[in-house]
Amino acid sequence: MDSDADEIPELVPAGQLSDVSPTAQRVPLTIICGFLGAGKSTLLRRILTERHGYRIAVIMNEFGDTADIEAKSITVDGESITLELANGCLCCSIKDSGAAAIEKLMQKQGAFDHILLEATGLADPGPIAGMFWHNEEYIDPQSIGSESGIVLDGVVCVVDAVFGLKQMEEDHTNNGDDVPGESLRQIAGSDVIILNKVDLVESSTVATIEVALKNVNPIAPIHRTIRAELDLGHILGIEAYGTGRHLSALNDHHGHEHDHDHEHEHEHTGSSSAVPHYVTRGISSLQVSLPPLSATQFTAFDVWIRTILWENRLLELKPLDDSTKNPQSKKSSTDSSIDVLRCKGLLVLTSGEQHVLQGVRSMYEIIPVEDDDQSTRSEFPHAGKVVLIGKGLGEDVRRSLMSNVVGY
Ligand SMILES: Nc1nc2c(ncn2[C@@H]2O[C@H](COP(=O)(O)OP(=O)(O)OP(=O)(O)O)[C@@H](O)[C@H]2O)c(=O)[nH]1
């Protein structure tokens, strides 16, 4: 055992805790999930061995085949094992990958530039993302005796280009029509998708799987990779839950981010016809463009989104809407077929103000974009947009939104 790594820094005395600035730098946390054998370990191995200059703590449930990484020191502490690596990274194997484990890590090792959490055995990243998103109780600097808290940076999903489509299909089939399975939930809940092993398939297959992925999640950029080789800037420091530049994905009609790290041929099929229909029956997405909203409409949007996220139901169509004549479109009671897993949006007000919508399952927030945040503002046109990802998002959802918020 190494004595340095064993040293536990003194906890901040209670009297000093109030001095910790609420704006103290928070350590970004990225959740990595992915299909079985897709290349998660390959990605982590790269991060743990590359000379990137960041102090990154990687937390896994088990080391797996990354255990042979050359370590400066190994610490064994109860339920956790920590490898301190030559490039400044820390590799931790902790049985419990929840908040308690992270708190322990923060107390023990102090500041990191970034924390990666590999969601092994935690197929659905949604609940853990929700736990770290704005959870001051768990991850507050004061509660962990550190000057830094933790902020959720993003969820990265590694998808296998060889078996990805098959896994999505089987996932769906195994669970029946109404219960989308793990791989679809992983795609739906991710902010960035790494489409790995593209060296093993034809480019037309890559294009087909990209369409399938986009059907489920149109806002996550897709990066094609071989052995998870990509610029770490695409997955770290992306601030997917803020008002930052990465909301530009909302504005990308193809919903596709070109990764120029590799010389791959990109084929845009331009339609989803190549994708089996049942892939999109499980989880799909809905994009709705919104005109600039008055203050009243902005309030109405808050009520509408709250109703669908918290009560899993749509507000009834307003009487003025002609479509209420169609009884099928009149839906107001709880509709268990609706389940929003992730939402994002930009709301533009007639006053010129802009607000970003961020939501993970039933949690959501509407954050004003600062006037000086040109990185977000400049990329958007004058109208807003909302993207919902989940189950049961049909045309009736769009009609309910337009009717109750915009008035037509
Ligand atoms: N040809 C090729 N092989 C790859 C690529 N990425 C990973 N592999 C290989 O695929 C296998 C699985 O990769 P891993 O990184 O272990 O996958 P994983 O997602 O961690 O696997 P589990 O933890 O079992 O879910 C390994 O043998 C890798 O060497 C790639 O882009 N191309």
The ligand as an SDF file (V2000), in Angstrom:
LIG
                    3D

 32 34  0  0  0  0  0  0  0  0999 V2000
  -12.0730   -3.8960  -34.5910 N   0  0  0  0  0  0  0  0  0  0  0  0
  -12.3700   -3.1900  -33.5100 C   0  0  0  0  0  0  0  0  0  0  0  0
  -12.3670   -3.7570  -32.2840 N   0  0  0  0  0  0  0  0  0  0  0  0
  -12.6740   -3.0060  -31.2080 C   0  0  0  0  0  0  0  0  0  0  0  0
  -12.9710   -1.6330  -31.3430 C   0  0  0  0  0  0  0  0  0  0  0  0
  -13.2290   -1.1390  -30.1000 N   0  0  0  0  0  0  0  0  0  0  0  0
  -13.0930   -2.1600  -29.2430 C   0  0  0  0  0  0  0  0  0  0  0  0
  -12.7450   -3.2960  -29.9010 N   0  0  0  0  0  0  0  0  0  0  0  0
  -12.5840   -4.6360  -29.3070 C   0  0  0  0  0  0  0  0  0  0  0  0
  -13.8810   -5.0890  -28.8890 O   0  0  0  0  0  0  0  0  0  0  0  0
  -13.7960   -5.8530  -27.7040 C   0  0  0  0  0  0  0  0  0  0  0  0
  -14.7390   -5.2810  -26.6240 C   0  0  0  0  0  0  0  0  0  0  0  0
  -14.2750   -3.9960  -26.2650 O   0  0  0  0  0  0  0  0  0  0  0  0
  -14.3830   -3.4500  -24.7840 P   0  0  0  0  0  0  0  0  0  0  0  0
  -13.7580   -2.1110  -24.7400 O   0  0  0  0  0  0  0  0  0  0  0  0
  -13.9070   -4.4590  -23.8140 O   0  0  0  0  0  0  0  0  0  0  0  0
  -15.9570   -3.3370  -24.6470 O   0  0  0  0  0  0  0  0  0  0  0  0
  -16.8040   -3.0080  -23.3350 P   0  0  0  0  0  0  0  0  0  0  0  0
  -17.9440   -2.1430  -23.7680 O   0  0  0  0  0  0  0  0  0  0  0  0
  -15.9800   -2.4600  -22.2700 O   0  0  0  0  0  0  0  0  0  0  0  0
  -17.2900   -4.4360  -22.9450 O   0  0  0  0  0  0  0  0  0  0  0  0
  -18.1230   -4.8780  -21.6150 P   0  0  0  0  0  0  0  0  0  0  0  0
  -17.4950   -4.2150  -20.4530 O   0  0  0  0  0  0  0  0  0  0  0  0
  -17.9970   -6.3660  -21.6120 O   0  0  0  0  0  0  0  0  0  0  0  0
  -19.5280   -4.4450  -21.8520 O   0  0  0  0  0  0  0  0  0  0  0  0
  -12.3360   -5.8380  -27.3090 C   0  0  0  0  0  0  0  0  0  0  0  0
  -11.7640   -7.0200  -27.7750 O   0  0  0  0  0  0  0  0  0  0  0  0
  -11.7620   -4.6330  -28.0350 C   0  0  0  0  0  0  0  0  0  0  0  0
  -10.3920   -4.7810  -28.3340 O   0  0  0  0  0  0  0  0  0  0  0  0
  -12.9760   -1.0540  -32.6610 C   0  0  0  0  0  0  0  0  0  0  0  0
  -13.2740    0.1270  -32.8830 O   0  0  0  0  0  0  0  0  0  0  0  0
  -12.6720   -1.8900  -33.6940 N   0  0  0  0  0  0  0  0  0  0  0  0
  1  2  1  0
  2  3  2  0
  2 32  1  0
  3  4  1  0
  4  5  2  0
  4  8  1  0
  5  6  1  0
  5 30  1  0
  6  7  2  0
  7  8  1  0
  8  9  1  0
  9 10  1  0
  9 28  1  0
 10 11  1  0
 11 12  1  0
 11 26  1  0
 12 13  1  0
 13 14  1  0
 14 15  2  0
 14 16  1  0
 14 17  1  0
 17 18  1  0
 18 19  2  0
 18 20  1  0
 18 21  1  0
 21 22  1  0
 22 23  2  0
 22 24  1  0
 22 25  1  0
 26 27  1  0
 26 28  1  0
 28 29  1  0
 30 31  2  0
 30 32  1  0
M  END
$$$$
